[in-house]
Amino acid sequence: MDLLKTIMVAVVSIVSSMFSTGVRLLRLPRSVALAARSLGSASATFNLPTIRQELEKFQGGSVELELDEQSGIAVMTLNNPKRLNALTGKMMVDMADHINSLERWTAGKGLVLVGTSGNFCSGGDLTFVRKALHYGEEMAAFQHNTLTRLLNLPLVSVALLQGHALGGGAELSTACDFRVMSSSARIGFVQIKMGVTTGWGATTRLVRLFGRQKALALLTSARVFSAEEAATEGLVDHVLSYALQHEEELAECKKWLASNYCCHDTDLSRAVKSSVVYSDLSRELVESLANERRVFGQFWGGPAQKAALDAKIKHK
Ligand SMILES: CCC(=O)SCCNC(=O)CCNC(=O)[C@H](O)C(C)(C)COP(=O)(O)OP(=O)(O)OC[C@H]1O[C@@H](n2cnc3c(N)ncnc32)[C@H](O)[C@@H]1OP(=O)(O)O
């Protein structure tokens, strides 16, 4: 317990020093998260509560959170099944609120991020996207904050990829520590085909996960991978051996997480994850996300994106 406290204090001290220099992205305890009312970069400052109010106007779908006190494994479910769990503004806000709850959940050691009804997420909800073409950098700032806090939770997280994980859906999966894939699922960073760059932080995370060459290949090719191909490329950590029903695959995924990475003492497990996060709290991460946001803002709402939206592309 002392070790965990020491690490948390050190992390808070680093995060606080980032706040004092105007860099307000990273998170840890609720008290610090509450202090992070705005997210700043060298060139722009974003007011997260104001962005939140704006995003809430784009209703549709929900994100649910279930905490299992006994196993210490939480399940966060994307729920917009008619649109293959594409994310609306309201769902982004729900997710941010659930990350707040998970930051306070001291009994937890694991998290599964999943979509309902056998699909992970088909990216940004294109109905929402069409109405939010004026709001790219702000949305990106909100998502960067939420997904960095997800990545930095003291829980070992896994994305269960079923059905489609496309565009923003593929980005969400990179905010988890591990990826488990259903044998029939597909994953692709298809943003470039939609006339945009990554808006939810995946470029920064892909470079860190797989190195710059593979990140560049994934993002410029927009290739959509089967589970077998994704495993060969090292994009996913485990492929479920045969396709099961949604609930059975979720149970399998929880079992995989519990038996591999959540099988030791809770305090120690959280301390290990916090140490990993600590080693990753670099200014370079924050600056990379700020750059990613700026680049994204240059294309969001631009002619290439509008043409792609008009073309009603299916990423088969
Ligand atoms: C933030 C930046 C990004 O995320 S860029 C990536 C944005 N996402 C996309 O471009 C995905 C577009 N959708 C597709 O390619 C196809 O729907 C895929 C996922 C391949 C599934 O094809 P298929 O199995 O034939 O199903 P379908 O097209 O009939 O879809 C079922 C219903 O879901 C909808 N849907 C799907 N994706 C989205 C989305 N991202 N936003 C809003 N709605 C979406 C489809 O329109 C379809 O709805 P409906 O039944 O026609 O009313």
The ligand as an ORCA input file, in Angstrom:
! r2SCAN-3c Opt
* xyz 0 1
  C     -13.856      9.972    -36.214
  C     -13.370      9.601    -37.583
  C     -13.875      8.246    -37.996
  O     -14.311      7.475    -37.180
  S     -13.718      7.865    -39.609
  C     -14.602      6.354    -39.765
  C     -16.105      6.536    -39.741
  N     -16.759      5.262    -39.955
  C     -17.114      4.847    -41.161
  O     -16.851      5.480    -42.159
  C     -17.867      3.539    -41.187
  C     -18.903      3.560    -42.293
  N     -19.649      2.304    -42.304
  C     -19.245      1.235    -43.000
  O     -18.212      1.197    -43.623
  C     -20.181      0.062    -42.957
  O     -21.383      0.450    -42.315
  C     -19.585     -1.155    -42.229
  C     -19.042     -0.764    -40.864
  C     -18.481     -1.774    -43.071
  C     -20.698     -2.212    -42.001
  O     -21.286     -2.548    -43.228
  P     -22.618     -3.445    -43.242
  O     -22.376     -4.677    -42.451
  O     -23.054     -3.592    -44.649
  O     -23.683     -2.622    -42.404
  P     -24.417     -1.268    -42.834
  O     -23.518     -0.427    -43.651
  O     -25.749     -1.590    -43.393
  O     -24.550     -0.566    -41.385
  C     -25.650     -0.833    -40.501
  C     -26.200      0.506    -40.092
  O     -25.203      1.172    -39.339
  C     -24.985      2.469    -39.880
  N     -23.595      2.860    -39.640
  C     -22.491      2.138    -39.798
  N     -21.420      2.835    -39.460
  C     -21.866      4.058    -39.070
  C     -21.234      5.246    -38.598
  N     -19.914      5.331    -38.427
  N     -22.015      6.294    -38.293
  C     -23.369      6.241    -38.430
  N     -24.014      5.131    -38.877
  C     -23.265      4.069    -39.184
  C     -25.290      2.315    -41.360
  O     -25.560      3.552    -41.947
  C     -26.504      1.402    -41.307
  O     -27.615      2.189    -40.942
  P     -29.055      1.981    -41.686
  O     -29.443      0.578    -41.319
  O     -28.795      2.145    -43.155
  O     -29.927      3.024    -41.090
*
